Amino acid sequence: MPDWDGETPAVGNGSPSAPIRVLIVDDDALVRAGLTMILSGADDVRVVAEAADGAQVPQAVAEHSPDVVLMDIRMPRVDGLAATEALRSLPGAPEVIVLTTFDADEDVLRALRAGASGFLLKDTPPIDILQAVRRVAGGEATLSPTVTRQLIAHVAAPNGNAGQHRARRLLETLTERERDVALAVGQGRTNAEISAELFMSVATVKAHVSRLLTKLDLDNRVQIALLVHDAGLA
């Protein structure tokens, strides 16, 4: 899985110079227009399509091949949670950022477990929206350390002893160094921060994250963070 540590990533249909292709899914036309205006102001991002409901996502993805989907949660026919779960189950699926408000926190957790790479609040500043799209397109999560801890602590329903034991058994299959990296990911650290904290190169951190995803059978680093939380270690 690709990763990114702060530079503008070279992504977009495999070409180093291609812009990041974005699909915006929201039933509010004003929200779609605002997001399109924000993203279209960047040279490295291109809005390739819009959709007003989750039911339109499969066709839009098939026709426009986006790298990132900005997905609203509350939509009338097929909501963003169901659309995210269906989309992320497909091979070669684009990354998904869910759009939400704090009163939908419990839904955000479900979306992250389904494979979404993070979330944005609808009042997120424009520069942060651009940064989130770039980071997700490069394989990073959109969750800052503070937001990671706040969100997971606020919304995660207790999994009980069985869930905690399962998570801990999975983490016990890791090497000591892999476990250190997993715990740092669970605390919301970026690759650069993990590199400095654990005294390893960024390339080595990326390699560890890739191995974690394979060994734990997870989609992205957000799910690593959720597993660490389930184990009671975040």
BELPE-V86962 format. One record per pair of residues at least 6 apart in sequence whose ideal C-beta (glycine too) atoms are under 6 Angstrom apart, sorted by the first residue. I is the first residue (numbers start at 1). J is the second residue. D is the distance in Angstrom with one decimal. If there is no record, write none. Layout:
BEGIN
i->I j->J d->D
i->I j->J d->D
END
This chain:
BEGIN
i->1 j->139 d->5.2
i->1 j->210 d->5.7
i->1 j->213 d->5.8
i->2 j->138 d->5.8
i->2 j->139 d->4.0
i->3 j->139 d->4.3
i->3 j->191 d->5.9
i->3 j->206 d->4.5
i->4 j->135 d->5.9
i->4 j->138 d->2.8
i->4 j->139 d->5.9
i->4 j->140 d->5.0
i->5 j->191 d->4.7
i->5 j->192 d->4.9
i->5 j->202 d->5.4
i->8 j->44 d->5.6
i->9 j->137 d->5.7
i->9 j->138 d->3.4
i->10 j->16 d->4.2
i->11 j->20 d->5.7
i->11 j->67 d->5.9
i->11 j->137 d->4.7
i->12 j->18 d->3.3
i->12 j->19 d->5.3
i->12 j->20 d->5.2
i->12 j->21 d->5.8
i->12 j->67 d->5.8
i->19 j->44 d->5.3
i->19 j->45 d->5.6
i->19 j->46 d->4.1
i->20 j->45 d->4.9
i->20 j->67 d->5.1
i->20 j->137 d->4.5
i->21 j->46 d->5.7
i->21 j->48 d->4.7
i->21 j->66 d->4.6
i->21 j->67 d->4.8
i->22 j->39 d->5.8
i->22 j->47 d->5.1
i->22 j->66 d->5.8
i->22 j->68 d->5.1
i->23 j->49 d->5.1
i->23 j->60 d->5.5
i->23 j->66 d->3.9
i->23 j->69 d->4.7
i->24 j->32 d->5.2
i->24 j->35 d->5.1
i->24 j->50 d->4.9
i->24 j->70 d->4.9
i->25 j->51 d->4.5
i->25 j->57 d->5.9
i->25 j->71 d->4.9
i->25 j->72 d->5.8
i->26 j->32 d->5.1
i->26 j->72 d->4.0
i->27 j->52 d->5.2
i->27 j->75 d->4.6
i->32 j->50 d->4.9
i->36 j->47 d->4.9
i->38 j->126 d->4.4
i->38 j->129 d->5.6
i->39 j->45 d->4.8
i->39 j->47 d->5.3
i->40 j->47 d->5.8
i->42 j->130 d->5.4
i->45 j->133 d->5.9
i->48 j->64 d->4.3
i->48 j->66 d->5.7
i->49 j->60 d->4.9
i->49 j->64 d->4.3
i->51 j->57 d->5.9
i->51 j->60 d->4.8
i->53 j->75 d->4.9
i->53 j->77 d->4.8
i->53 j->78 d->6.0
i->54 j->75 d->5.4
i->54 j->78 d->3.3
i->54 j->79 d->5.8
i->54 j->80 d->5.8
i->54 j->83 d->3.1
i->55 j->77 d->4.8
i->55 j->78 d->4.3
i->57 j->83 d->4.8
i->66 j->94 d->4.9
i->67 j->94 d->5.6
i->67 j->137 d->5.1
i->68 j->94 d->5.9
i->68 j->95 d->5.0
i->68 j->133 d->5.4
i->68 j->136 d->5.4
i->68 j->137 d->5.3
i->69 j->94 d->5.3
i->69 j->96 d->4.9
i->70 j->97 d->5.4
i->70 j->99 d->6.0
i->71 j->80 d->4.3
i->71 j->84 d->5.7
i->71 j->96 d->5.4
i->71 j->98 d->5.2
i->72 j->80 d->5.1
i->72 j->99 d->4.7
i->73 j->80 d->4.2
i->73 j->98 d->5.9
i->73 j->100 d->5.3
i->73 j->104 d->5.4
i->73 j->107 d->5.2
i->80 j->98 d->5.8
i->81 j->107 d->5.8
i->81 j->110 d->5.5
i->81 j->111 d->5.5
i->84 j->96 d->5.1
i->84 j->111 d->5.2
i->84 j->114 d->5.0
i->84 j->116 d->5.3
i->85 j->114 d->4.3
i->87 j->93 d->5.3
i->88 j->114 d->5.7
i->88 j->115 d->3.3
i->95 j->117 d->4.7
i->95 j->136 d->4.6
i->96 j->116 d->4.3
i->97 j->118 d->5.5
i->97 j->120 d->5.7
i->97 j->136 d->5.7
i->97 j->142 d->5.8
i->98 j->111 d->4.4
i->98 j->116 d->5.0
i->98 j->119 d->4.6
i->99 j->120 d->5.6
i->99 j->122 d->5.7
i->100 j->108 d->5.2
i->100 j->119 d->5.4
i->105 j->154 d->5.6
i->105 j->155 d->4.1
i->106 j->155 d->5.1
i->108 j->119 d->5.0
i->109 j->155 d->4.5
i->112 j->222 d->5.1
i->115 j->219 d->4.3
i->117 j->136 d->4.5
i->117 j->141 d->5.7
i->117 j->220 d->5.2
i->118 j->141 d->4.8
i->118 j->142 d->3.0
i->118 j->143 d->5.0
i->120 j->132 d->5.7
i->132 j->142 d->4.1
i->135 j->142 d->5.9
i->136 j->142 d->5.7
i->141 j->221 d->5.1
i->141 j->222 d->4.6
i->143 j->188 d->5.9
i->145 j->188 d->3.3
i->148 j->188 d->3.5
i->148 j->225 d->5.9
i->152 j->229 d->4.9
i->159 j->230 d->5.4
i->163 j->230 d->5.5
i->164 j->232 d->5.6
i->167 j->227 d->5.2
i->167 j->230 d->3.8
i->167 j->231 d->3.8
i->168 j->231 d->4.6
i->170 j->216 d->5.7
i->171 j->231 d->5.6
i->178 j->208 d->5.7
i->178 j->212 d->5.9
i->180 j->198 d->5.7
i->181 j->208 d->4.3
i->182 j->212 d->5.7
i->182 j->224 d->5.7
i->182 j->228 d->5.9
i->183 j->228 d->6.0
i->184 j->194 d->4.5
i->185 j->221 d->5.2
i->185 j->224 d->4.7
i->185 j->225 d->5.6
i->186 j->225 d->4.6
i->186 j->228 d->2.9
i->186 j->234 d->4.3
i->191 j->202 d->5.3
i->191 j->205 d->4.7
i->194 j->205 d->4.8
i->195 j->202 d->4.7
i->195 j->205 d->5.2
i->212 j->224 d->5.7
i->218 j->224 d->5.9
i->228 j->234 d->4.8
END
